[in-house]
């Protein structure tokens, strides 16, 4: 299990909606989850989402929390895989932060 955390300068709802948008998931969720047709559970009120790979040992849980000045803190837990899981968690949050920035610029 790997944990990663990152702050972004965007409102929590924008971050969460970007993270759970079916058209954007493939740009940030790690490949081991995507290649195994993940089931998605969304708790929008708690800004929490979970993906579980079907037939594989991979899972991810994202929590988005508000911070001062309208920003957000992202917390991602990834389970499964081997020793690269820490790197995958960090890269996933970096990719999600880029998606959020692109989403804000497009809107």
N, C-alpha and C positions, 0 to 999 in steps of 0.2 A: 504494500500500500504506500502510495506517495501522496504528500500534501504539498500544495503550492498556493501562494497568496500573492496578490498584486492589487495595487490601487489604480484607478482610472478616473479621469476628469469627465465623467458623464453621469447623469442621473441613474439611479439603480434600475428604474423601470426600463430605460432605454437599453441598458446593458443586458438585462434579463430577456427582454424581447428579442434583442439581436442574438443572444446565445441560444434561444429556443426556436428561432425562425428556421423552419425546415429547409429553406433555400440557402441558409448560411451555415448550417451545422457542419457540412462537409469541409468548410474552410478553416475550422478550428478544432473540432473534435478529433482526437488521435485516430490514426488509421486502424489500429487493432479493433477499435470499437465499431468503426464504420464498415469494415469488411465483414462483420458478423451481424448485420441487420439489427441494430440496437433497438430495444424497446425503450420508449421515453415516458417518464412519469414527471408531470409538472405540477408544482404547488405554487401557483402564481401569487397567492396572498403572502406566502412566506419567502417569495423570490428564491425558490429552491427547485432544482431539476435533477433528475437521475436518469442515467442511461445504463442499460444492462445488455451486453452482447448475448444474442441467442446462440446457445450451443458452445459458448466459450467462457473463459474465466474472467473476462474483462468487465469492469463497471466504472462509472464516473459519477460523481455528485458535485454539483455546482451550487454554491450559495452566494448571493449578492447582498451586501449590506450597505446601507447609507453611511457616509462619512461627512464631516464638515465641508462647507462650501459647495454642496451639491454633487460631490463626487461619490464614488463607490469603492468598496473593497470586495474583491473576488476571492473566493476560497474554493479550491478544486481538490477533490480527493479522487485518485485513480487507483483501482485495484486490478491486479492481474499482471501477466507478463513476467519479465525478468528484471535484470539490473538497470535497464534503461527507463524504467517507469518514472523515476524522478525527473529525468530530462524531458520525457513526454509531457509530464504535467506542466513544467515550466514553459515548454514550447507551445502547449495548448493555450495557456493564458496569454502569452505574447500574441498569438494569432487571434485570439478573441479580442484583445485590446485593439489590434489593427482593424478588425471587422467593425467594432464599435466606432472607431474614428472615421472609417469609410461611411458608415451609416449616418453619422452626424453631418458629414460633409455633403452627402447626397440629399439630406433632408433639409 
